[in-house]
Amino acid sequence: MGLGASQPRLERSPVIWTTLTGLSRPTWHGLRMRAINSSSTASLGMRWTSTARLLRVVLKQVSAARRTCASSTPTEPPATLKTATAPTASKTAPSTALDLQPYSLKPLLRRAMAYESLERYRNAYVDYKTVLQIDTGVQAAHDSVHRITRMLIEQDGMVWREKLPEIPVVPLSVQQEHWEKPVSMEQERARAARVAQDEVRRKEARVSLLKQEGNDLVKRGHFHDAMHKYTECIAIKHDDCALYTNRAISLLKLSRFQEAKQDCNAALLLEPTNKKAFYRRALAHKGLQDYLSASSDLQEVLELDPNVREAEAELLVVTSLLRKSLMDDRPLQM
């Protein structure tokens, strides 16, 4: 279909053109009539060409006007700009609090956690160490310092301390002020629980070290020194069955059978089915020449575990000694 054939329908559709140009219908109608009447002798195709040309000019003017208005009208910033700094809010807020009070415990601890989450481990380490200067009972700070220390050693090697920022020295007045603050009963209980837990850990570490030293001394045949190591362990942790049975070994090797028997008795009070305690008490009874009690203890061992070959062999020996002692004690017949 030719251009001239479609022109009457388009020209007579002012709704379309007013929508495109943004002009009111009377204004558009006036422009249209002026273009059509501009040449009474123009053909239909020429009138359409003139109207199309005029439309292009009007559209350019309207577009330019709209751009001008858009540039002069203030707009709301995008919503994303308002929340762009949200991820760092946890670090920014405590920093503001620290500007007001440089050695405030909670803001320091929270900033340290924020640094750690951002993988800024050196800064986190400094803040955690500062927290511990104020209050050594903050277990979270202790745990984090140990964790970050391992990470920094893996990252920087043995020179990791040289790369740390300077750790501030907390004034004694700040520490004293912190400890003089009134605490609630709940805080007091939590603090006491932490102290007790630290003491238990310290004792466990000490016992473990002494026990290992005692075991090494037994392997080298230094039974007297080993006995003293186990005695130190028992003084710290008197409810550990293995410590008594271990000391019993040293006492047996030193031929101190009565003391070895007492240690085995103590072990059996803690663990009534302990095979080692029964076996070593049997050896103590044997050393004391109480072969009947030794035989009874060895039979207990075999009832608990029939596969203990040492107990089987020792039972044969003890049984032979018991028979011999009974024969020696039998009066001579006349």
FIPALUM-274619 format. One record per residue (C-alpha): residue in one letter; y, z, x. Coordinates in nm, 2 decimals. Layout:
BEGIN
resn / yy / zz / xx
a / Y / Z / X
...
***
This chain:
BEGIN
resn / yy / zz / xx
m / 0.00 / 0.00 / 0.00
g / 0.34 / -0.11 / 0.14
l / 0.63 / 0.12 / 0.23
g / 0.85 / -0.01 / -0.06
a / 0.58 / 0.05 / -0.32
s / 0.56 / 0.42 / -0.24
q / 0.93 / 0.48 / -0.21
p / 1.02 / 0.53 / -0.58
r / 0.76 / 0.81 / -0.62
l / 0.89 / 0.99 / -0.30
e / 1.25 / 0.95 / -0.38
r / 1.20 / 1.09 / -0.73
s / 1.03 / 1.40 / -0.60
p / 1.32 / 1.63 / -0.51
v / 1.09 / 1.94 / -0.51
i / 0.90 / 1.80 / -0.20
w / 1.22 / 1.72 / -0.01
t / 1.40 / 2.04 / -0.09
t / 1.10 / 2.24 / 0.02
l / 1.09 / 2.05 / 0.35
t / 1.46 / 2.08 / 0.43
g / 1.55 / 2.41 / 0.27
l / 1.85 / 2.26 / 0.08
s / 1.92 / 2.32 / -0.28
r / 1.83 / 2.06 / -0.53
p / 2.20 / 1.96 / -0.62
t / 2.28 / 1.92 / -0.25
w / 1.98 / 1.71 / -0.19
h / 2.05 / 1.50 / -0.50
g / 2.40 / 1.43 / -0.39
l / 2.29 / 1.32 / -0.04
r / 2.02 / 1.10 / -0.19
m / 2.26 / 0.92 / -0.43
r / 2.52 / 0.86 / -0.16
a / 2.25 / 0.70 / 0.05
i / 2.13 / 0.48 / -0.23
n / 2.48 / 0.37 / -0.34
s / 2.60 / 0.30 / 0.02
s / 2.52 / -0.06 / -0.02
s / 2.49 / -0.22 / -0.37
t / 2.35 / -0.53 / -0.22
a / 2.08 / -0.35 / -0.01
s / 1.72 / -0.42 / -0.10
l / 1.47 / -0.16 / -0.20
g / 1.32 / -0.15 / 0.15
m / 1.67 / -0.10 / 0.31
r / 1.76 / 0.18 / 0.07
w / 1.43 / 0.36 / 0.16
t / 1.50 / 0.31 / 0.54
s / 1.85 / 0.46 / 0.49
t / 1.71 / 0.76 / 0.30
a / 1.44 / 0.82 / 0.56
r / 1.70 / 0.81 / 0.84
l / 1.92 / 1.05 / 0.66
l / 1.62 / 1.28 / 0.60
r / 1.55 / 1.29 / 0.97
v / 1.91 / 1.38 / 1.05
v / 1.91 / 1.66 / 0.79
l / 1.58 / 1.80 / 0.91
k / 1.71 / 1.82 / 1.27
q / 2.02 / 2.00 / 1.15
v / 1.82 / 2.25 / 0.94
s / 1.58 / 2.31 / 1.23
a / 1.86 / 2.38 / 1.47
a / 2.03 / 2.62 / 1.22
r / 1.70 / 2.81 / 1.18
r / 1.66 / 2.85 / 1.56
t / 2.01 / 2.98 / 1.59
c / 1.95 / 3.24 / 1.32
a / 1.62 / 3.34 / 1.47
s / 1.77 / 3.40 / 1.81
s / 2.06 / 3.61 / 1.67
t / 1.84 / 3.83 / 1.44
p / 1.69 / 4.14 / 1.61
t / 1.32 / 4.17 / 1.57
e / 1.08 / 4.47 / 1.58
p / 0.89 / 4.50 / 1.91
p / 0.52 / 4.42 / 1.88
a / 0.31 / 4.72 / 1.78
t / 0.11 / 4.68 / 2.10
l / 0.41 / 4.76 / 2.31
k / 0.45 / 5.10 / 2.14
t / 0.10 / 5.21 / 2.24
a / 0.08 / 5.04 / 2.58
t / 0.13 / 5.36 / 2.77
a / -0.12 / 5.56 / 2.55
p / -0.41 / 5.57 / 2.81
t / -0.19 / 5.75 / 3.06
a / -0.05 / 6.00 / 2.82
s / -0.30 / 6.27 / 2.93
k / -0.16 / 6.25 / 3.28
t / 0.21 / 6.22 / 3.19
a / 0.23 / 6.51 / 2.95
p / 0.10 / 6.77 / 3.20
s / 0.32 / 6.63 / 3.48
t / 0.62 / 6.71 / 3.25
a / 0.49 / 7.06 / 3.20
l / 0.44 / 7.10 / 3.58
d / 0.80 / 6.99 / 3.63
l / 0.90 / 7.29 / 3.42
q / 0.64 / 7.53 / 3.57
p / 0.49 / 7.39 / 3.90
y / 0.19 / 7.62 / 3.92
s / 0.08 / 7.63 / 3.55
l / -0.30 / 7.65 / 3.55
k / -0.39 / 7.44 / 3.24
p / -0.17 / 7.15 / 3.32
l / -0.29 / 7.14 / 3.67
l / -0.65 / 7.14 / 3.56
r / -0.59 / 6.87 / 3.30
r / -0.41 / 6.65 / 3.54
a / -0.70 / 6.69 / 3.79
m / -0.94 / 6.57 / 3.52
a / -0.71 / 6.28 / 3.44
y / -0.70 / 6.18 / 3.81
e / -1.08 / 6.20 / 3.83
s / -1.12 / 5.98 / 3.52
l / -0.88 / 5.73 / 3.68
e / -1.10 / 5.75 / 4.00
r / -0.81 / 5.88 / 4.20
y / -1.04 / 6.13 / 4.37
r / -0.81 / 6.25 / 4.65
n / -0.54 / 6.35 / 4.40
a / -0.79 / 6.52 / 4.18
y / -0.93 / 6.71 / 4.47
v / -0.59 / 6.84 / 4.56
d / -0.52 / 6.96 / 4.21
y / -0.86 / 7.13 / 4.17
k / -0.81 / 7.31 / 4.50
t / -0.46 / 7.42 / 4.38
v / -0.62 / 7.56 / 4.06
l / -0.87 / 7.76 / 4.27
q / -0.59 / 7.92 / 4.46
i / -0.45 / 8.05 / 4.13
d / -0.78 / 8.15 / 3.98
t / -1.11 / 8.14 / 4.18
g / -1.31 / 8.20 / 3.86
v / -1.26 / 7.85 / 3.72
q / -1.61 / 7.72 / 3.74
a / -1.52 / 7.37 / 3.63
a / -1.29 / 7.34 / 3.93
h / -1.56 / 7.46 / 4.17
d / -1.81 / 7.21 / 4.03
s / -1.56 / 6.93 / 4.04
v / -1.46 / 7.01 / 4.40
h / -1.83 / 6.99 / 4.51
r / -1.88 / 6.67 / 4.32
i / -1.57 / 6.50 / 4.45
t / -1.64 / 6.62 / 4.81
r / -1.97 / 6.43 / 4.81
m / -1.80 / 6.12 / 4.67
l / -1.53 / 6.13 / 4.93
i / -1.78 / 6.18 / 5.22
e / -1.97 / 5.88 / 5.10
q / -1.64 / 5.68 / 5.06
d / -1.45 / 5.78 / 5.38
g / -1.72 / 5.94 / 5.60
m / -1.65 / 6.25 / 5.82
v / -1.27 / 6.18 / 5.83
w / -1.23 / 6.22 / 5.45
r / -1.02 / 6.54 / 5.49
e / -0.76 / 6.35 / 5.70
k / -0.70 / 6.11 / 5.42
l / -0.62 / 6.38 / 5.16
p / -0.27 / 6.44 / 5.04
e / -0.12 / 6.77 / 5.15
i / -0.26 / 7.06 / 4.94
p / 0.03 / 7.29 / 4.83
v / 0.01 / 7.66 / 4.91
v / 0.04 / 7.86 / 4.59
p / 0.28 / 8.15 / 4.64
l / 0.13 / 8.50 / 4.63
s / 0.38 / 8.59 / 4.35
v / 0.23 / 8.32 / 4.13
q / -0.13 / 8.44 / 4.19
q / -0.03 / 8.80 / 4.12
e / 0.15 / 8.70 / 3.80
h / -0.15 / 8.50 / 3.68
w / -0.39 / 8.80 / 3.74
e / -0.15 / 9.05 / 3.58
k / -0.14 / 8.85 / 3.25
p / -0.31 / 9.03 / 2.97
v / -0.65 / 8.87 / 2.89
s / -0.84 / 8.88 / 2.56
m / -1.18 / 9.04 / 2.53
e / -1.33 / 8.70 / 2.51
q / -1.17 / 8.59 / 2.83
e / -1.28 / 8.91 / 3.00
r / -1.64 / 8.86 / 2.89
a / -1.63 / 8.50 / 3.01
r / -1.49 / 8.61 / 3.35
a / -1.76 / 8.88 / 3.38
a / -2.03 / 8.63 / 3.29
r / -1.90 / 8.39 / 3.56
v / -1.90 / 8.66 / 3.82
a / -2.25 / 8.77 / 3.73
q / -2.37 / 8.41 / 3.74
d / -2.21 / 8.36 / 4.08
e / -2.38 / 8.67 / 4.21
v / -2.72 / 8.55 / 4.08
r / -2.68 / 8.22 / 4.25
r / -2.58 / 8.39 / 4.58
k / -2.89 / 8.61 / 4.56
e / -3.12 / 8.32 / 4.48
a / -2.99 / 8.13 / 4.78
r / -3.03 / 8.43 / 5.01
v / -3.38 / 8.50 / 4.89
s / -3.48 / 8.13 / 4.93
l / -3.35 / 8.13 / 5.28
l / -3.53 / 8.45 / 5.39
k / -3.85 / 8.35 / 5.22
q / -3.85 / 8.02 / 5.41
e / -3.79 / 8.20 / 5.74
g / -4.07 / 8.44 / 5.66
n / -4.31 / 8.15 / 5.59
d / -4.22 / 7.98 / 5.92
l / -4.28 / 8.30 / 6.11
v / -4.63 / 8.34 / 5.95
k / -4.72 / 7.98 / 6.06
r / -4.62 / 8.07 / 6.41
g / -4.81 / 8.39 / 6.41
h / -4.51 / 8.63 / 6.42
f / -4.64 / 8.85 / 6.14
h / -4.43 / 9.16 / 6.22
d / -4.10 / 8.96 / 6.19
a / -4.23 / 8.78 / 5.88
m / -4.30 / 9.11 / 5.72
h / -3.94 / 9.22 / 5.77
k / -3.81 / 8.89 / 5.62
y / -4.02 / 8.95 / 5.30
t / -3.90 / 9.31 / 5.29
e / -3.54 / 9.19 / 5.28
c / -3.63 / 8.94 / 5.00
i / -3.80 / 9.22 / 4.79
a / -3.49 / 9.44 / 4.84
i / -3.28 / 9.16 / 4.67
k / -3.53 / 9.04 / 4.42
h / -3.80 / 9.30 / 4.34
d / -3.96 / 9.11 / 4.05
d / -4.09 / 8.81 / 4.23
c / -4.47 / 8.82 / 4.25
a / -4.49 / 8.57 / 4.54
l / -4.29 / 8.79 / 4.77
y / -4.54 / 9.08 / 4.74
t / -4.84 / 8.85 / 4.80
n / -4.67 / 8.69 / 5.10
r / -4.59 / 9.02 / 5.26
a / -4.95 / 9.13 / 5.20
i / -5.06 / 8.84 / 5.43
s / -4.85 / 8.98 / 5.72
l / -4.97 / 9.34 / 5.65
l / -5.34 / 9.22 / 5.65
k / -5.28 / 9.04 / 5.98
l / -5.13 / 9.36 / 6.12
s / -5.43 / 9.56 / 5.99
r / -5.21 / 9.77 / 5.76
f / -5.46 / 9.75 / 5.48
q / -5.33 / 10.03 / 5.26
e / -4.98 / 9.88 / 5.25
a / -5.13 / 9.54 / 5.18
k / -5.33 / 9.69 / 4.89
q / -5.01 / 9.84 / 4.75
d / -4.83 / 9.51 / 4.76
c / -5.12 / 9.34 / 4.58
n / -5.11 / 9.61 / 4.31
a / -4.74 / 9.55 / 4.26
a / -4.80 / 9.17 / 4.23
l / -5.07 / 9.23 / 3.97
l / -4.84 / 9.44 / 3.77
l / -4.60 / 9.14 / 3.75
e / -4.88 / 8.88 / 3.71
p / -5.21 / 9.03 / 3.60
t / -5.40 / 8.71 / 3.65
n / -5.27 / 8.62 / 4.00
k / -5.56 / 8.49 / 4.20
k / -5.39 / 8.54 / 4.54
a / -5.32 / 8.90 / 4.46
f / -5.69 / 8.97 / 4.37
y / -5.81 / 8.78 / 4.68
r / -5.58 / 8.95 / 4.92
r / -5.65 / 9.29 / 4.76
a / -6.02 / 9.22 / 4.82
l / -5.94 / 9.16 / 5.19
a / -5.75 / 9.49 / 5.19
h / -6.04 / 9.67 / 5.03
k / -6.27 / 9.51 / 5.29
g / -6.05 / 9.64 / 5.57
l / -6.06 / 9.99 / 5.41
q / -6.44 / 9.95 / 5.40
d / -6.43 / 9.98 / 5.02
y / -6.68 / 9.70 / 4.97
l / -6.76 / 9.77 / 4.61
s / -6.39 / 9.73 / 4.51
a / -6.37 / 9.42 / 4.73
s / -6.67 / 9.27 / 4.55
s / -6.51 / 9.34 / 4.21
d / -6.18 / 9.17 / 4.31
l / -6.36 / 8.87 / 4.45
q / -6.56 / 8.83 / 4.12
e / -6.23 / 8.84 / 3.94
v / -6.10 / 8.55 / 4.15
l / -6.41 / 8.35 / 4.07
e / -6.39 / 8.42 / 3.70
l / -6.03 / 8.29 / 3.71
d / -6.12 / 7.99 / 3.92
p / -6.48 / 7.92 / 4.01
n / -6.37 / 7.65 / 4.27
v / -6.22 / 7.90 / 4.52
r / -6.46 / 7.85 / 4.81
e / -6.30 / 8.11 / 5.02
a / -6.37 / 8.38 / 4.76
e / -6.73 / 8.26 / 4.73
a / -6.79 / 8.29 / 5.11
e / -6.61 / 8.62 / 5.13
l / -6.82 / 8.76 / 4.84
l / -7.14 / 8.68 / 5.03
v / -7.00 / 8.87 / 5.33
v / -6.88 / 9.16 / 5.13
t / -7.21 / 9.18 / 4.94
s / -7.40 / 9.19 / 5.27
l / -7.17 / 9.47 / 5.40
l / -7.21 / 9.66 / 5.08
r / -7.59 / 9.64 / 5.11
k / -7.58 / 9.75 / 5.47
s / -7.35 / 10.04 / 5.39
l / -7.58 / 10.15 / 5.11
m / -7.88 / 10.13 / 5.35
d / -7.70 / 10.33 / 5.61
d / -7.61 / 10.60 / 5.36
r / -7.97 / 10.63 / 5.23
p / -8.13 / 10.96 / 5.35
l / -8.44 / 10.92 / 5.57
q / -8.77 / 10.99 / 5.40
m / -9.00 / 11.24 / 5.56
***
